[in-house]
Amino acid sequence: MAQKIESKIVDSVKTEKLKEVVISPLHIDNNLLNTPASIGILSKKDLLQNNTTDITTVINTIPGVFMQSSNFTTSRISIRGIGARTPYGTNKIRAFYGSIPLTSGNSETVIDDIDLENLNQIEIIKGPLSSVYGAGLGGAILISPQLSKNNGQSAGISTVFGSYGLLKNSINYSLDEKSGSLNISYHNLKTDGWRENSAYNREGITLAGELFRKENSKLTYFSNYTYLEAFIPSSISKEVFDTNPKAGAPTWVASKGYKEYKSVLSGLAYDFRINENLNNSTSVFVNYKDSNEPRPFDILRQYTFATGARTQFSGNFEIGKSKNQFIAGVEYFADTYNGNTFQNLYQQNNGLGSLQGNQLTETDQKRHFYNIFSQLRTQLSEQFEIQAGLNYNKTKFDLNNYTENINEKYSYDGIFSPQISFLFKPNSLKTFYFSVSRGFSLPATEETLTSEGTINPDIKPENGYNFELGGKFYFFDKNLYAEISLYRMEIKDLLVAKRVGDDQYVGANAGKTFHEGIEITLNHNWQMNRFFTLNSYFGGSLGNYEFKEFVDNGNDFSGNKLTGVAPNKINLGLTLNTNFGVYFGADYQFVDEIPMNDANTAFSDSYNIINLKTGYQFEILQGLTTHLDAGINNVTNEKYASMILTNATGVGNAQPRFYYPGLPINYYGIISLNYVF
């Protein structure tokens, strides 16, 4: 998705062309037009287009990407249907904050912790087209931290307030000088929640910037601390969803179930230009998380400590008249995990909620892998070029189950993931490309275990080839950007998570899935007159996701629609900017019905969401500006499921609890002050 046009709401409106989008410098070329892949881009303006608290709304503007979320606490991201069947959370997608992996050694990804106001840009690579980032089946999410906000010094404060007790306070300070930069911020986000047992409280401190800037080198640093306490209403049945969607699951309400954790991300990255043809970028990181989650069936305590390093060489060379660029490097990741469960004696606690009892289980896991990657771009002429890449992954883990006195080691065979692309550029404003790439997804550790807690050596990683044809175009003197992509992918050795306990799943390779679709993006800038500019965007995706071969427990689901993903999705929006500081914006989202179980006997309803926002920015004193915003989300008060629990099963005569209800109509306001010294 191309970058939406940045609003100009203080300066006089000028006729502006769409800027060519610059993507991460870790790609072989940082111009989106020269990249043979469909990459969704969310700029700083895009990230703050709603109420600056929920990333779900802005992520979902990207065609082919579907983020489901429940009250900030539970979310799932799928890309082109990959990852849609995950019961809870996000996997099959790798995510990075700067050069720090946000994806654990257990293949789980959480991107919700980092405050949107501290991000500079998000890139979402769709499909296994990036050997540089691990060749994940679904793709990769690259989050760029805000390293500085203005030249010189600036400081700002902001408050967001809204329905259901929403309150977010933020303060930041930024310094940018010739030798380095600094951006430090603090935020606290609270909400009472609109459902039972759904209060939420998060606070965080983010520090990022650059040091020792020289002509040929710089050191980038970034760190993020998060504390979270979030109560969990859990999912509800169809009957409760229809009659009382505010209700939480009875056992979660009675136990006052919640999750609480502290997490720290820190990293250093050193970029060095060795000579005019060779550069190096090397980074190291640590990632620590300490969590506590009382659930009705037990209390889960988890500790994870991850470390890693990455080094990457890039450069260019010529062979005859052929110009070439290359990337080559290695990434190492290791984490240590300790998990313990305890009895939850909430039923004996006089209505006061969870109470820790005797220990039930204790498990240690050590997981580590390395990726060796390379990519080559060869320009055969002004119009033709070839890009090729190769990723090699080797993963192994150790398991200690102290409860069952089990100690095992396991290693997957090395996985090669090749990629090749062909580009045709008839001129500087148009690109056509065709790509073939192979990706893989490692099972989560739980999926590799049997119901007895031992390693199942027959579990294989999911893998598949992606075929993609696309085009990227600028029209009307670069005032319109259009992008179209068609893809087809078949996933083999499909991992199926079978529930064998309240929080116990075992995995099996049970078949194949088929993913194909078309994605269209349009971004337009219209200079109406010297007073008004209209910015608009459209993002649409039509998909066909189905089980090609799938037999589970004797049931043949071959030919059924893939569980947990909407096959069709449309987003569009517009913003009217004025040269006197006022703007008006509106956006619309359509989400198709979603198959909720593999048998396709239950579907969620399709839904339409409309959001409105207006604002006014003006200068109070020289250097001191204020921004006032107000918005309404879900204007038509649509009843919809913001997240689905796939393949939910009922206990006894109870109905399965598929539904996480989405927020009804809600309101918010934003007041911010920014001072440039």
SVG drawing of the C-alpha trace seen along z (x, -y; Angstrom):
<svg xmlns="http://www.w3.org/2000/svg" viewBox="-31 -34 67 75">
<polyline fill="none" stroke="black" stroke-width="0.4" points="0.0,0.0 1.4,-3.3 1.8,-6.0 -1.2,-8.2 -0.7,-11.9 0.3,-13.8 -2.1,-16.6 -0.9,-20.2 -3.2,-21.9 -1.1,-24.9 0.8,-26.0 -1.0,-27.5 -2.2,-24.7 0.2,-24.2 -0.2,-22.0 1.8,-18.9 2.5,-15.7 2.5,-12.3 5.9,-11.7 7.7,-8.5 7.6,-6.2 10.9,-5.4 11.0,-2.1 13.5,-0.5 17.2,-0.9 17.6,2.8 15.9,3.6 18.1,4.0 16.5,0.7 14.6,-1.8 12.3,-3.0 8.9,-1.2 8.6,-1.4 11.8,0.7 10.6,3.4 9.0,6.6 6.6,7.1 3.4,5.8 4.3,3.8 1.8,1.9 3.1,-1.4 1.7,-3.3 3.3,-6.7 3.3,-8.8 0.1,-10.5 -1.6,-7.2 -0.7,-5.8 -2.4,-8.8 -5.4,-9.1 -7.8,-7.7 -7.6,-8.2 -3.8,-7.3 -4.6,-4.4 -5.7,-1.4 -3.5,-0.1 -6.1,2.2 -8.0,-0.5 -5.0,-1.7 -3.5,1.8 -6.8,2.8 -6.5,0.1 -3.9,2.3 -5.4,4.6 -4.8,8.3 -4.0,7.6 -6.6,8.4 -6.1,7.6 -8.7,8.8 -8.7,7.4 -10.6,7.5 -10.3,4.6 -6.5,4.2 -5.9,7.5 -6.2,10.1 -5.3,9.7 -4.6,11.8 -3.0,10.6 -3.3,12.6 -1.8,11.7 -3.6,13.2 -5.2,15.8 -1.9,16.9 -2.3,17.2 -6.0,17.0 -6.6,20.3 -4.3,19.4 -6.6,19.8 -5.1,16.8 -2.4,14.3 -0.4,13.9 2.1,16.3 3.5,17.2 4.6,13.5 7.9,12.1 7.9,8.6 10.8,6.2 11.0,3.0 14.0,1.4 16.3,4.3 14.9,6.0 12.7,9.0 9.3,8.8 8.6,12.4 9.5,14.8 11.3,18.1 7.9,19.7 6.7,17.9 4.4,15.5 4.2,11.8 2.8,8.9 3.0,5.4 0.4,3.7 2.7,2.6 4.5,-0.3 2.7,-3.6 1.6,-4.7 3.0,-8.2 6.5,-6.8 6.5,-5.1 7.8,-6.7 6.5,-4.2 5.2,-0.6 5.9,1.6 4.0,4.9 5.6,7.2 2.9,9.5 4.0,13.1 7.4,14.8 9.1,12.3 11.8,11.1 14.6,13.5 16.3,10.8 13.6,11.0 13.4,14.8 11.0,15.9 8.0,16.2 4.9,17.6 2.7,14.7 5.4,12.0 7.0,9.5 6.1,6.4 8.8,3.7 8.2,1.0 10.5,-2.1 11.0,-3.9 10.7,-7.7 14.3,-8.8 13.6,-12.5 10.7,-14.8 12.2,-18.2 15.6,-19.8 16.8,-21.3 14.7,-20.8 11.0,-20.3 8.6,-19.1 5.0,-18.1 2.1,-16.9 -1.2,-15.4 -4.3,-14.0 -6.8,-11.6 -10.2,-11.1 -13.3,-9.2 -16.1,-6.9 -15.9,-4.1 -13.3,-5.9 -10.7,-6.1 -7.8,-8.3 -4.3,-8.6 -1.7,-11.1 1.6,-11.5 4.7,-13.6 7.7,-13.7 11.0,-15.5 13.1,-15.5 16.6,-16.7 18.2,-16.6 21.7,-18.0 24.5,-17.3 26.2,-14.7 23.1,-12.8 19.5,-12.8 17.2,-11.9 13.5,-11.1 12.1,-10.2 8.5,-9.8 6.1,-8.5 2.5,-7.5 -0.2,-6.1 -3.3,-4.5 -6.4,-3.6 -10.0,-2.5 -12.8,-1.1 -13.8,1.1 -17.3,1.4 -17.7,5.1 -17.6,6.8 -14.2,7.4 -12.4,5.4 -10.5,2.6 -7.2,1.8 -4.1,0.0 -0.8,-0.4 2.2,-2.7 5.4,-2.9 8.7,-4.7 10.4,-4.8 13.9,-6.1 15.4,-6.2 17.9,-8.2 21.3,-8.3 24.8,-8.9 28.3,-9.5 26.9,-10.6 29.7,-11.0 29.8,-11.1 30.3,-7.3 28.9,-5.9 26.3,-6.3 25.1,-4.3 21.3,-4.0 19.8,-3.1 16.3,-2.2 14.6,-0.9 11.0,-0.4 9.6,0.4 6.0,1.5 3.8,2.3 0.4,3.7 -2.5,4.8 -5.5,5.9 -8.6,7.7 -10.0,10.3 -13.8,10.6 -13.1,13.5 -15.4,14.7 -19.1,15.3 -21.7,17.4 -24.0,16.4 -27.0,16.1 -25.1,13.8 -23.7,11.8 -27.2,11.2 -28.8,10.3 -26.1,8.9 -22.7,8.3 -21.5,6.3 -21.3,9.6 -18.1,11.4 -17.7,15.1 -19.1,16.1 -16.0,18.0 -13.7,15.2 -15.9,12.6 -16.1,14.7 -12.3,15.2 -11.6,11.6 -9.2,13.1 -6.5,10.8 -3.0,10.6 -0.2,8.5 3.4,8.1 6.5,6.1 8.5,6.1 11.8,4.4 13.1,4.2 16.6,2.7 18.9,2.6 22.0,1.0 22.6,0.8 25.9,-0.4 25.9,-1.5 29.3,-1.9 30.2,-2.8 33.3,-0.8 33.9,-2.4 31.8,-3.8 30.7,-0.2 30.3,1.5 28.3,0.9 27.7,2.8 24.9,2.7 25.3,4.7 22.8,4.8 22.4,6.5 19.4,6.7 17.8,8.0 14.1,8.7 12.7,9.5 9.2,10.3 7.7,11.3 4.0,12.1 1.3,13.3 -2.1,14.5 -4.8,15.8 -7.3,17.7 -10.4,19.6 -8.7,23.0 -5.2,22.1 -2.7,19.3 0.1,19.0 3.4,17.4 5.9,16.9 9.4,15.5 11.2,15.0 14.6,13.6 15.8,13.3 19.1,12.1 20.4,11.9 22.5,10.2 22.4,9.5 25.0,8.3 24.4,7.4 26.7,6.3 25.3,4.4 26.9,2.8 27.1,2.6 29.4,3.7 29.4,3.8 30.0,6.6 30.4,5.1 27.4,2.8 25.4,4.6 24.8,2.8 24.4,5.0 23.4,4.5 23.6,7.1 22.8,7.8 24.3,10.7 24.3,11.4 23.4,13.6 20.9,13.3 21.1,15.3 18.3,15.5 18.0,17.3 15.5,17.2 15.0,18.9 11.5,19.5 10.1,20.6 6.5,21.4 4.6,22.4 1.0,23.1 -0.8,23.0 -4.3,23.8 -6.7,20.9 -8.9,21.1 -11.2,18.2 -14.2,20.2 -12.9,20.3 -12.0,16.6 -15.4,15.1 -16.0,13.4 -12.6,11.5 -11.3,13.1 -8.2,15.3 -6.3,16.9 -3.1,18.8 -3.0,22.4 -0.6,25.3 1.8,25.6 0.6,27.8 3.3,27.7 6.8,26.3 8.4,26.2 11.7,24.7 12.4,24.2 15.5,23.0 15.0,22.0 17.5,20.7 17.9,20.4 20.0,18.6 19.1,17.3 21.7,16.9 20.4,14.6 21.4,13.0 19.7,10.9 21.0,9.7 19.6,7.1 20.9,7.0 19.9,4.2 20.1,5.7 19.0,2.4 17.2,-0.8 13.9,1.2 14.7,4.7 16.1,6.1 16.2,9.3 16.1,9.7 16.9,13.0 17.3,14.1 18.0,17.1 17.4,17.7 18.7,20.6 17.2,21.3 18.3,23.8 16.3,24.1 16.5,26.2 15.1,26.2 15.5,27.9 12.6,28.9 12.5,29.6 9.1,30.7 9.9,31.0 6.3,32.2 6.7,35.3 10.5,35.5 11.1,35.1 14.2,33.7 14.4,33.6 16.3,31.9 15.0,31.4 16.3,29.9 14.6,29.2 16.3,29.9 17.8,26.8 15.3,25.0 16.2,23.3 13.9,20.6 14.7,19.1 13.0,16.1 13.3,14.7 11.6,11.7 11.5,10.0 10.8,6.2 9.9,4.3 10.0,0.5 8.7,-1.2 9.5,-4.5 10.2,-6.1 6.5,-6.2 5.5,-2.5 6.7,0.9 5.5,4.4 6.8,7.4 6.5,11.1 7.8,13.0 8.2,16.6 9.2,17.3 9.2,20.1 8.3,19.5 8.0,21.5 6.5,21.3 7.9,23.2 5.4,24.8 5.0,23.2 6.6,25.4 3.2,26.5 2.3,27.8 5.4,30.0 4.3,31.8 2.1,34.8 -0.7,34.8 1.8,36.5 4.2,33.5 6.9,35.3 8.2,34.1 6.5,35.4 9.3,35.9 6.8,36.2 5.7,32.5 7.0,30.6 7.1,26.8 4.4,25.5 5.8,24.5 4.7,23.2 5.4,21.3 4.0,17.9 3.4,16.7 2.7,13.0 2.1,10.6 1.8,6.9 2.1,3.3 2.7,-0.1 1.9,-3.3 1.8,-7.1 -0.7,-9.0 -1.8,-12.6 1.5,-14.3 2.1,-12.1 -1.2,-13.0 -2.6,-9.5 -0.8,-6.3 -2.2,-2.9 -1.1,0.5 -2.5,3.9 -1.2,7.4 -2.5,10.9 -1.2,13.8 -1.5,17.6 -0.1,19.7 -0.4,23.3 0.5,24.2 1.7,27.8 1.9,29.7 -0.8,27.5 -0.5,27.3 -3.7,28.0 -3.9,27.2 -6.2,29.7 -7.5,28.7 -6.9,31.4 -7.3,29.3 -8.3,25.9 -5.1,24.4 -3.4,27.4 -3.2,27.9 -1.3,30.5 -0.3,30.1 -0.6,32.2 0.3,31.8 -3.2,32.4 -3.3,31.2 -3.0,28.2 -4.6,24.8 -5.0,22.7 -4.7,18.9 -5.3,16.7 -6.6,13.2 -6.3,9.7 -5.4,6.5 -5.9,2.9 -4.7,-0.3 -5.4,-3.9 -4.2,-7.1 -5.2,-10.5 -4.3,-14.1 -6.7,-16.8 -5.9,-20.5 -9.4,-21.8 -8.4,-25.5 -6.0,-27.6 -8.1,-27.0 -8.9,-23.3 -7.1,-20.0 -8.8,-16.6 -6.8,-13.5 -8.4,-10.1 -7.5,-6.5 -9.0,-3.1 -7.9,0.3 -9.6,3.5 -8.8,7.2 -10.8,10.1 -9.6,13.5 -10.3,17.2 -8.9,19.1 -9.8,22.8 -8.7,26.1 -7.3,28.0 -6.8,31.3 -7.8,31.5 -8.9,34.5 -9.1,34.1 -10.3,36.8 -12.0,38.6 -13.8,35.5 -13.0,34.4 -13.0,30.6 -11.4,30.5 -12.9,27.7 -14.2,25.8 -13.5,22.1 -10.4,21.4 -11.4,20.7 -10.9,17.3 -10.4,14.9 -12.7,12.6 -12.3,13.4 -13.2,9.8 -12.4,6.5 -12.7,2.9 -11.4,-0.3 -11.8,-3.8 -11.4,-7.3 -11.0,-11.0 -9.6,-14.0 -10.5,-17.6 -7.7,-20.0 -8.0,-23.8 -5.3,-26.4 -6.7,-27.9 -5.9,-24.8 -9.2,-22.9 -9.6,-19.4 -12.5,-16.9 -11.9,-13.2 -14.0,-10.1 -13.2,-6.4 -15.2,-3.3 -14.5,0.4 -16.4,3.4 -15.5,6.9 -17.0,10.0 -18.5,12.9 -15.9,15.1 -16.0,19.0 -15.7,19.7 -15.1,23.4 -13.4,25.8 -16.7,27.5 -18.1,24.2 -21.3,24.7 -20.9,21.3 -20.1,17.9 -19.9,14.4 -22.0,11.7 -20.3,9.2 -20.2,5.7 -19.7,2.0 -17.9,-0.5 -17.8,-4.3 -15.5,-6.6 -15.5,-10.5 -12.9,-12.9 -12.3,-16.6 -9.6,-18.9 -8.0,-22.3 -4.3,-23.2 -3.1,-26.7 -0.2,-28.6 -0.7,-30.2 2.7,-31.8 5.8,-31.7 7.0,-28.0 4.0,-26.9 1.2,-25.1 -1.9,-23.3 -3.9,-20.6 -7.6,-20.0 -9.3,-16.8 -12.7,-15.1 -14.0,-11.9 -16.8,-9.4 -16.0,-5.7 -18.7,-3.2 -21.1,-6.1 -23.9,-3.7 -23.6,-1.7 -23.0,1.5 -23.1,4.7 -20.1,6.8 -17.5,9.3 -14.1,7.6 -12.5,11.0 -13.4,14.6 -12.2,17.5 -11.8,20.1 -13.1,23.6 -14.6,22.9 -16.2,25.8 -19.0,25.9 -18.6,27.7 -21.5,30.0 -24.7,28.4 -23.2,24.9 -22.9,23.1 -19.4,22.6 -18.0,19.1 -17.0,17.8 -17.5,14.1 -15.5,11.1 -17.9,8.2 -16.6,4.9 -17.1,1.5 -20.4,-0.2 -20.6,-3.9 -17.9,-5.7 -16.5,-9.2 -13.1,-10.8 -11.3,-14.1 -7.6,-15.0 -5.8,-18.0 -2.1,-18.4 0.6,-21.1 4.0,-21.2 6.8,-23.7 9.8,-24.0 12.7,-25.7"/>
</svg>
